[in-house]
Structures are given as structure tokens and as C-alpha cells.
Amino acid sequence: MTRGRTNGHGRKGRRAATAAAGLLALAALATGCEVERVGAAQPTAPATRTPPRPTDDADPGSTPKGPAATPSRTPDARPSPRPSTLMAVGDRSERVRELQARLRQIGHFGRSPTGYYGTTTIASVRSFQDKRGLPRTGRTDTVTWERLLAMTRRPTAGELDTPAPGKEAVKPDARCAEGRVLCVDKNSRTLSWMIDGHVVSSMDVRFGSQYTPTREGTFSVYWKSRHHVSTLYGSPMPYAMFFSGGQAVHYSPDFAARGYDGASHGCVNVRDEGKIASLFGQVRNGDKVVIHR
């Protein structure tokens, strides 16, 4: 009996020990292993326990060098320097006279050059700047001057010092002195519409290149075509007045846009559309055309 009780007590002891061991194992899981599994399943650890991770190309604790740091390493872009002013109100010089003569060539200055930069010159420069998409300052800066040079030619002595009122002007070619004549001067690059020796109107013109020169001599208008298009080149020739084969006096939008930085295929190009439109309405078939130097 004593032995049986001892065995009974032993079994009870072992069961108690086993239960205690199980409780200890559960306690261990609850305090360590279970936290590790939960942490592994979560994509982000609590912010209070995990410090921010630096970028791959930065040392811990330093400023990241990725895209966010680019502005601090790149110097600020400096603005382009402003165009410098060459001529402005109050100036008086031969350069101002040249400016006025060049503006007059393209219809932005309606008076004889004076060499003085006054209110008329300011308005003329603003008109030129506005048409070319430049700031309308009225001052002649480097950009305005370079654009004007590209569109005009060097003024002649007569353009720089035009005759004063009452002073005798240069006589035209003798062939232009009588009748109705389109008198074209290759030296001054001008076309004068003359009737009985009197100049009715004049305008800037340009001519063909050395490979397609404009013919010189005395001709007559034999055909007028208001909306003509070249059959050879496909280019528009508004207000065309033909005088020699395929050569004609006509308006040129290219001349209006590019100035003398270009040439025709032999025709006499007119820059001012308003002037040639008026001329087209006055000229008749049979009127004389004189092209000379």
C-alpha cells in the first residue's frame, strides 16, 4: 500500500512538473517568439522603435544626396544679361542718322534723317520692335540694332542726307522723264512711279541674284495679274506686273520679312504691300518700265 501511494504521489508530481513546464513554454512564446513573428509579418515597424533609413548613396546621419539634395548642389541659374542700349532719347550722332535711314527703308520712319533721337524716332523704333516681337522700349538696344541691320542695307549718301525742301533733287534717268514710267534704279534699290517727269510714289525694291539677274533696259508692262502664283517655283507673286518674259514687278512677303537678306529669281520685289497695291491700281498695260544703274 505504501508503495502504491508512493507511485501515485510520483505520478501526481510528474504531472505537476509537466504542467509547470508547459506554462513556462507558453510564457516564453508570449514574451519573445510571438513578437518576432508578428514583427516579420508587418511591413513597417513602429516609428518609435525604427529610425529612418538613409538613402543608398548617403552615410548614416548625413544629408541624402539623391534628387531631394540636387538643388543644394546645383548653383542657381543666372538670368541672361539684358541687351545693352546703343541709342536713346536725346542722342545726336551719325549713328542715329543711320538708324533713321534704315528705319525709313522699311517704312518705319517717314521723315528725312536728322541725326537726333527725339519723339519721332522713339515712335519709329517702337513700331519696328512691335512688328518684330521685341520689347517696345523705344530704345535701340543691341538686339533691335542687329535685327534692323539684317533687314536693311547700308544707306547711301543721299539717304543719309536727303535734300531739304526746295533743294534740287538728283535727276532720274533720262528715259524716265517722259510719259508713264516705272523707273527702277538698281543702285539706290528704289522704284519710282513717274508721270511726265514727276515722282508720284517711290518704294524699296530688291532684285535677282547673280545667277538669276534682273534684266536691265527699257520694257513695257504687257500683263497684270493680281493674285499670280509662279508656274516655275510655286511661290505667290501678288500684284504682278510683267514686263519681260517671266520677270515682273510684284509684292514679296519674303522681302517684307527678311529684307535684303535674300533675292528674287529675276523679278523686281517690292517690300511695302500697301504701296504696290496702290501702284497696281494706277499702272496700265503699255506703261514703260526702265531698269537701270
PAPADREN-831009 format. One record per residue: x, y negated, z negated of N, C-alpha, C in turn. Coordinates in steps of 0.1 Angstrom, whole numbers, padded with zeros to 4 digits, always signed. Example, Ala and Ser with C-alpha at 12.3 -4.5 7.8 and 13.67 -1.06 7.14 Angstrom:
2
+0132+0057-0078+0123+0045-0078+0132+0033-0078
+0128+0022-0071+0137+0011-0071+0129+0000-0079
//
This chain:
293
+0009+0012+0000+0000+0000+0000+0009-0012+0000
+0019-0011-0008+0028-0023-0009+0035-0026+0004
+0038-0014+0012+0044-0016+0025+0035-0022+0035
+0022-0017+0034+0013-0022+0044+0010-0037+0042
+0010-0041+0029+0008-0056+0027+0020-0064+0031
+0031-0058+0029+0043-0065+0034+0043-0067+0049
+0039-0056+0056+0038-0057+0071+0027-0068+0075
+0016-0068+0067+0006-0077+0070+0011-0091+0068
+0017-0093+0057+0023-0107+0055+0033-0110+0065
+0040-0100+0070+0051-0103+0080+0044-0108+0093
+0033-0100+0097+0027-0104+0109+0021-0118+0108
+0015-0121+0097+0010-0134+0095+0021-0145+0096
+0032-0142+0090+0043-0151+0091+0048-0154+0105
+0049-0142+0112+0053-0144+0126+0044-0152+0134
+0030-0149+0132+0020-0157+0139+0021-0172+0136
+0024-0175+0124+0025-0189+0119+0037-0195+0126
+0048-0187+0126+0061-0192+0132+0059-0195+0147
+0051-0185+0154+0049-0187+0168+0040-0199+0171
+0030-0201+0163+0021-0213+0164+0029-0226+0162
+0038-0226+0152+0046-0238+0150+0055-0241+0161
+0061-0230+0167+0070-0232+0179+0062-0238+0190
+0050-0233+0192+0041-0238+0203+0038-0253+0201
+0035-0257+0189+0033-0271+0186+0045-0279+0189
+0056-0274+0185+0069-0282+0188+0071-0283+0203
+0068-0273+0211+0070-0274+0225+0060-0284+0231
+0047-0284+0226+0038-0294+0231+0042-0308+0228
+0048-0309+0216+0053-0322+0212+0064-0327+0221
+0073-0317+0224+0084-0321+0233+0079-0325+0247
+0069-0318+0252+0063-0322+0265+0057-0336+0265
+0050-0338+0254+0043-0351+0253+0052-0363+0251
+0064-0361+0246+0073-0372+0244+0083-0374+0255
+0086-0364+0264+0097-0365+0273+0093-0361+0287
+0091-0348+0290+0089-0343+0303+0076-0349+0310
+0066-0350+0303+0054-0355+0309+0056-0370+0314
+0063-0378+0307+0066-0392+0311+0074-0392+0324
+0084-0383+0325+0092-0382+0337+0083-0378+0349
+0074-0369+0348+0066-0365+0359+0056-0377+0363
+0051-0383+0354+0042-0395+0357+0050-0406+0364
+0062-0408+0359+0070-0419+0365+0074-0415+0379
+0077-0403+0382+0081-0399+0395+0069-0400+0405
+0057-0398+0400+0046-0399+0409+0042-0413+0412
+0046-0423+0404+0042-0437+0406+0053-0444+0415
+0049-0451+0426+0058-0457+0435+0066-0469+0429
+0060-0475+0418+0066-0487+0412+0066-0486+0397
+0078-0487+0392+0079-0486+0377+0074-0499+0371
+0071-0499+0358+0066-0512+0352+0076-0523+0353
+0072-0535+0356+0081-0546+0359+0090-0549+0346
+0084-0546+0334+0092-0549+0322+0103-0539+0320
+0103-0528+0327+0114-0518+0325+0124-0517+0337
+0120-0522+0349+0128-0520+0360+0132-0534+0366
+0145-0538+0365+0150-0551+0370+0148-0552+0385
+0148-0564+0392+0147-0565+0406+0159-0559+0413
+0157-0552+0424+0168-0546+0431+0174-0556+0441
+0187-0558+0442+0192-0567+0451+0192-0562+0465
+0193-0570+0475+0193-0566+0489+0206-0558+0492
+0206-0550+0503+0217-0541+0506+0230-0548+0507
+0230-0561+0513+0243-0568+0516+0246-0578+0505
+0241-0576+0493+0243-0586+0482+0249-0578+0470
+0258-0585+0463+0262-0579+0450+0252-0581+0439
+0250-0572+0430+0240-0574+0419+0243-0587+0412
+0232-0595+0410+0233-0607+0403+0237-0619+0412
+0240-0617+0425+0244-0628+0434+0231-0632+0442
+0233-0643+0449+0222-0647+0458+0221-0639+0470
+0210-0633+0474+0209-0625+0486+0214-0632+0498
+0220-0625+0507+0225-0631+0520+0216-0627+0532
+0204-0622+0529+0195-0619+0540+0189-0631+0547
+0178-0629+0554+0172-0640+0561+0168-0652+0552
+0164-0649+0539+0160-0659+0530+0171-0669+0527
+0184-0664+0528+0196-0672+0524+0201-0679+0536
+0196-0677+0548+0201-0683+0560+0201-0698+0560
+0190-0705+0556+0190-0719+0556+0202-0725+0547
+0206-0718+0536+0216-0724+0528+0230-0723+0534
+0231-0713+0544+0244-0711+0550+0245-0718+0564
+0234-0723+0569+0234-0730+0582+0232-0745+0580
+0242-0752+0586+0240-0767+0584+0228-0772+0591
+0223-0783+0586+0211-0789+0592+0214-0794+0606
+0205-0792+0616+0207-0796+0630+0207-0811+0630
+0217-0817+0636+0217-0832+0637+0209-0837+0649
+0202-0847+0648+0194-0852+0660+0204-0858+0670
+0199-0857+0683+0207-0862+0694+0209-0877+0692
+0220-0882+0696+0222-0896+0695+0213-0904+0704
+0209-0915+0699+0199-0924+0707+0207-0930+0719
+0200-0932+0730+0206-0939+0741+0211-0953+0737
+0223-0956+0741+0228-0970+0738+0222-0980+0748
+0219-0992+0743+0214-1003+0751+0225-1010+0759
+0222-1011+0772+0232-1018+0781+0228-1032+0783
+0215-1035+0785+0210-1048+0787+0196-1050+0780
+0194-1062+0775+0182-1065+0768+0179-1080+0769
+0168-1084+0764+0163-1098+0765+0173-1108+0760
+0175-1118+0768+0185-1129+0765+0198-1127+0772
+0201-1115+0778+0213-1113+0785+0213-1120+0798
+0225-1125+0802+0227-1132+0815+0240-1127+0821
+0239-1119+0832+0251-1114+0838+0248-1109+0853
+0259-1106+0860+0257-1100+0873+0251-1086+0872
+0253-1079+0861+0248-1066+0860+0232-1067+0859
+0228-1077+0852+0213-1079+0851+0208-1082+0865
+0215-1090+0873+0211-1093+0887+0210-1080+0895
+0220-1071+0893+0219-1058+0900+0207-1050+0895
+0204-1050+0882+0193-1043+0877+0180-1048+0884
+0179-1061+0885+0167-1067+0891+0166-1063+0906
+0177-1063+0913+0177-1060+0927+0173-1045+0929
+0178-1037+0920+0175-1022+0922+0160-1020+0918
+0155-1027+0908+0141-1026+0905+0132-1031+0916
+0137-1041+0923+0129-1047+0934+0129-1037+0946
+0139-1029+0948+0140-1019+0958+0128-1009+0957
+0124-1006+0945+0114-0996+0943+0101-1002+0938
+0099-1015+0940+0086-1022+0938+0083-1025+0924
+0093-1026+0915+0090-1029+0901+0094-1043+0897
+0100-1050+0906+0104-1064+0903+0101-1073+0915
+0091-1082+0914+0085-1089+0925+0092-1102+0928
+0103-1106+0922+0109-1119+0924+0123-1117+0929
+0129-1128+0932+0143-1128+0936+0152-1126+0923
+0163-1119+0924+0171-1117+0912+0177-1130+0907
+0177-1131+0894+0181-1143+0887+0194-1141+0879
+0195-1129+0874+0206-1126+0865+0203-1128+0851
+0191-1132+0848+0187-1135+0834+0176-1125+0830
+0178-1119+0818+0169-1108+0813+0158-1115+0805
+0147-1118+0811+0136-1125+0805+0124-1116+0804
+0112-1123+0802+0100-1115+0800+0096-1108+0813
+0099-1113+0824+0095-1106+0837+0104-1094+0838
+0116-1094+0835+0125-1082+0836+0121-1072+0826
+0117-1076+0814+0112-1067+0804+0100-1059+0809
+0090-1067+0815+0078-1060+0820+0082-1051+0832
+0091-1054+0840+0096-1046+0851+0102-1033+0846
+0111-1034+0836+0117-1022+0831+0107-1013+0824
+0098-1019+0817+0087-1011+0811+0079-1004+0821
+0076-1010+0832+0068-1004+0843+0076-0992+0848
+0089-0994+0851+0097-0983+0856+0098-0972+0846
+0100-0975+0833+0101-0964+0822+0088-0957+0821
+0077-0964+0822+0064-0957+0821+0061-0947+0832
+0065-0951+0844+0063-0942+0856+0072-0930+0855
+0083-0931+0849+0093-0920+0848+0092-0912+0835
+0082-0915+0827+0081-0908+0814+0091-0911+0804
+0097-0923+0804+0107-0927+0795+0100-0936+0784
+0106-0937+0772+0101-0946+0762+0100-0961+0768
+0088-0967+0766+0086-0980+0772+0091-0991+0762
+0105-0992+0761+0111-1002+0752+0113-1015+0759
+0114-1016+0772+0117-1028+0779+0132-1031+0779
+0140-1024+0772+0154-1025+0772+0160-1015+0782
+0171-1019+0788+0178-1010+0797+0188-1002+0790
+0185-0990+0786+0195-0981+0779+0202-0972+0789
+0211-0964+0785+0219-0955+0793+0210-0946+0802
+0200-0940+0796+0191-0931+0803+0183-0938+0814
+0177-0950+0810+0170-0957+0820+0179-0962+0832
+0191-0966+0829+0200-0971+0839+0204-0959+0848
+0208-0948+0843+0212-0937+0851+0200-0932+0860
+0188-0932+0855+0177-0928+0863+0175-0938+0875
+0176-0951+0872+0175-0961+0882+0186-0960+0893
+0198-0957+0888+0209-0956+0898+0206-0944+0907
+0201-0933+0902+0198-0921+0910+0187-0924+0921
+0179-0933+0918+0167-0936+0927+0169-0947+0937
+0180-0954+0935+0182-0966+0943+0196-0966+0949
+0199-0975+0958+0212-0977+0965+0218-0990+0959
+0231-0991+0962+0238-1003+0958+0232-1015+0966
+0228-1025+0959+0222-1037+0965+0232-1044+0974
+0227-1049+0985+0235-1057+0995+0237-1071+0989
+0246-1078+0995+0248-1092+0990+0236-1100+0992
+0228-1098+1003+0216-1105+1005+0205-1102+0995
+0205-1089+0990+0195-1085+0980+0199-1091+0966
+0212-1092+0963+0216-1098+0950+0214-1113+0950
+0216-1120+0961+0215-1134+0962+0205-1138+0973
+0192-1135+0971+0183-1138+0982+0181-1153+0984
+0178-1157+0996+0177-1171+1000+0166-1178+0991
+0169-1190+0987+0160-1198+0979+0149-1202+0988
+0137-1206+0983+0126-1211+0992+0131-1223+1000
+0128-1223+1013+0132-1234+1022+0146-1232+1028
+0154-1222+1023+0167-1219+1029+0165-1209+1041
+0172-1211+1051+0171-1203+1063+0175-1189+1060
+0166-1179+1064+0169-1165+1062+0177-1160+1074
+0183-1148+1072+0190-1141+1082+0181-1138+1094
+0185-1141+1106+0177-1139+1117+0176-1124+1120
+0164-1119+1124+0163-1105+1127+0169-1102+1141
+0169-1089+1144+0174-1085+1157+0166-1092+1168
+0173-1097+1179+0166-1104+1189+0154-1097+1195
+0155-1084+1196+0144-1076+1202+0131-1076+1193
+0132-1081+1181+0121-1082+1172+0114-1096+1172
+0119-1105+1180+0115-1119+1179+0102-1121+1186
+0097-1112+1195+0085-1115+1202+0076-1103+1201
+0063-1106+1201+0052-1096+1201+0050-1089+1187
+0044-1078+1187+0041-1070+1175+0052-1059+1174
+0060-1060+1164+0071-1051+1163+0073-1045+1149
+0076-1032+1149+0081-1026+1136+0096-1026+1138
+0102-1036+1130+0117-1038+1131+0124-1031+1120
+0132-1021+1123+0138-1012+1113+0153-1015+1113
+0158-1019+1102+0172-1022+1100+0179-1011+1092
+0188-1004+1098+0195-0993+1091+0205-0998+1081
+0210-1010+1082+0220-1015+1073+0213-1019+1060
+0202-1026+1061+0196-1030+1048+0185-1020+1044
+0183-1010+1052+0173-1000+1049+0159-1006+1046
+0155-1014+1055+0142-1021+1054+0135-1020+1067
+0121-1020+1066+0113-1021+1078+0105-1034+1077
+0105-1042+1087+0098-1054+1087+0087-1054+1098
+0075-1056+1094+0064-1057+1103+0063-1071+1107
+0066-1074+1120+0067-1087+1125+0057-1090+1137
+0052-1102+1137+0043-1106+1148+0048-1120+1152
+0052-1120+1165+0057-1132+1171+0068-1139+1163
+0077-1130+1158+0089-1136+1151+0087-1138+1136
+0075-1137+1131+0072-1139+1117+0071-1126+1109
+0077-1125+1098+0076-1113+1090+0063-1113+1082
+0054-1103+1085+0041-1101+1078+0043-1093+1065
+0051-1083+1066+0054-1075+1054+0067-1067+1056
+0073-1063+1045+0085-1055+1046+0085-1045+1035
+0093-1034+1037+0093-1023+1028+0106-1015+1029
+0109-1008+1018+0121-0999+1018+0119-0987+1027
+0130-0983+1034+0129-0970+1042+0142-0963+1040
+0141-0950+1044+0153-0942+1045+0152-0934+1058
+0163-0927+1061+0164-0921+1075+0168-0907+1074
+0171-0901+1086+0175-0887+1087+0190-0886+1083
+0194-0874+1080+0208-0871+1076+0217-0871+1089
+0230-0869+1087+0239-0869+1098+0236-0857+1108
+0229-0847+1103+0226-0836+1111+0213-0837+1119
+0204-0846+1113+0191-0849+1120+0189-0864+1119
+0197-0871+1127+0197-0886+1126+0185-0892+1132
+0181-0904+1127+0170-0911+1133+0175-0919+1145
+0168-0917+1156+0173-0923+1169+0172-0939+1168
+0182-0945+1174+0182-0960+1175+0179-0964+1189
+0172-0976+1190+0168-0981+1202+0155-0988+1202
+0149-0990+1213+0136-0996+1214+0125-0986+1219
+0115-0985+1211+0104-0975+1214+0091-0982+1213
+0080-0974+1213+0067-0979+1211+0058-0968+1204
+0049-0972+1196+0040-0963+1189+0031-0956+1200
+0031-0943+1200+0023-0936+1210+0012-0928+1204
+0013-0926+1191+0002-0918+1184+0002-0920+1169
-0010-0922+1163-0011-0924+1149-0019-0912+1143
-0014-0907+1132-0021-0896+1125-0021-0898+1110
-0033-0901+1105-0035-0905+1091-0031-0893+1081
-0035-0881+1084-0032-0870+1075-0023-0859+1081
-0013-0864+1088-0005-0855+1095+0003-0845+1086
+0005-0833+1091+0014-0823+1085+0024-0818+1096
+0037-0818+1092+0047-0813+1102+0045-0799+1107
+0044-0797+1120+0043-0784+1125+0056-0776+1124
+0067-0783+1123+0080-0776+1122+0084-0772+1107
+0081-0781+1098+0085-0779+1084+0074-0777+1074
+0062-0779+1079+0050-0778+1070+0049-0788+1059
+0056-0799+1060+0056-0809+1050+0046-0820+1054
+0040-0827+1044+0030-0837+1047+0037-0850+1052
+0030-0857+1062+0035-0869+1068+0024-0879+1068
+0019-0884+1057+0007-0893+1057+0011-0906+1064
+0001-0912+1070+0002-0925+1077+0013-0924+1088
+0013-0913+1095+0024-0911+1105+0021-0920+1118
+0031-0927+1122+0031-0935+1135+0043-0930+1143
+0040-0922+1153+0050-0915+1161+0055-0925+1172
+0069-0925+1173+0075-0935+1183+0085-0928+1192
+0090-0916+1189+0100-0909+1197+0099-0894+1195
+0093-0887+1204+0091-0872+1202+0085-0869+1188
+0091-0862+1180+0086-0858+1167+0089-0868+1156
+0097-0879+1159+0100-0888+1149+0090-0899+1147
+0087-0902+1135+0076-0912+1132+0080-0920+1119
+0073-0931+1118+0073-0938+1105+0062-0933+1097
+0065-0929+1085+0054-0923+1076+0058-0924+1062
+0048-0923+1053+0050-0923+1038+0056-0910+1034
+0066-0911+1024+0073-0899+1019+0071-0898+1004
+0064-0889+0999+0063-0887+0984+0076-0883+0978
+0085-0876+0986+0098-0873+0981+0107-0885+0979
+0106-0894+0989+0113-0907+0988+0108-0915+0976
+0095-0915+0973+0090-0922+0962+0095-0916+0949
+0097-0902+0948+0101-0896+0936+0116-0896+0934
+0124-0894+0945+0138-0892+0944+0146-0904+0948
+0140-0913+0955+0148-0924+0960+0157-0920+0971
+0169-0926+0972+0178-0924+0983+0186-0911+0981
+0183-0903+0970+0190-0890+0968+0183-0880+0977
+0183-0882+0990+0176-0873+0999+0176-0879+1013
+0171-0872+1023+0170-0877+1036+0158-0871+1044
+0155-0876+1055+0144-0871+1063+0150-0861+1074
+0141-0856+1082+0146-0848+1093+0146-0856+1106
+0147-0869+1104+0148-0879+1116+0138-0890+1115
+0128-0888+1107+0117-0898+1106+0122-0910+1098
+0114-0921+1099+0116-0932+1090+0107-0931+1078
+0112-0928+1067+0104-0926+1055+0102-0939+1048
+0089-0941+1044+0086-0953+1036+0083-0949+1022
+0088-0957+1012+0086-0953+0998+0073-0958+0992
+0068-0969+0996+0056-0975+0990+0044-0971+0998
+0035-0963+0991+0023-0958+0998+0013-0969+1001
+0012-0978+0992+0002-0989+0994+0006-0998+1006
+0019-1001+1007+0023-1009+1018+0022-1003+1032
+0025-0990+1033+0024-0983+1046+0009-0980+1049
+0001-0979+1039-0014-0977+1041-0019-0990+1048
-0015-1001+1043-0019-1014+1049-0013-1015+1063
+0000-1012+1064+0006-1012+1077-0001-1004+1088
-0004-0991+1083-0011-0982+1092-0024-0988+1098
-0031-0995+1090-0043-1001+1095-0041-1013+1104
-0029-1019+1105-0027-1030+1113-0020-1026+1127
-0012-1016+1126-0004-1012+1138-0013-1005+1148
-0011-1008+1161-0019-1002+1172-0009-0994+1181
-0015-0985+1188-0007-0977+1198-0002-0987+1208
+0011-0986+1212+0017-0995+1221+0025-1006+1215
+0024-1008+1201+0032-1017+1194+0047-1013+1195
+0056-1023+1196+0070-1020+1197+0076-1015+1184
+0086-1006+1185+0094-1001+1174+0109-1003+1178
+0116-1011+1170+0130-1014+1172+0138-1008+1160
+0147-0999+1163+0156-0994+1152+0170-0997+1155
+0177-1005+1146+0190-1010+1149+0198-1010+1136
+0211-1013+1138+0220-1015+1127+0224-1030+1126
//
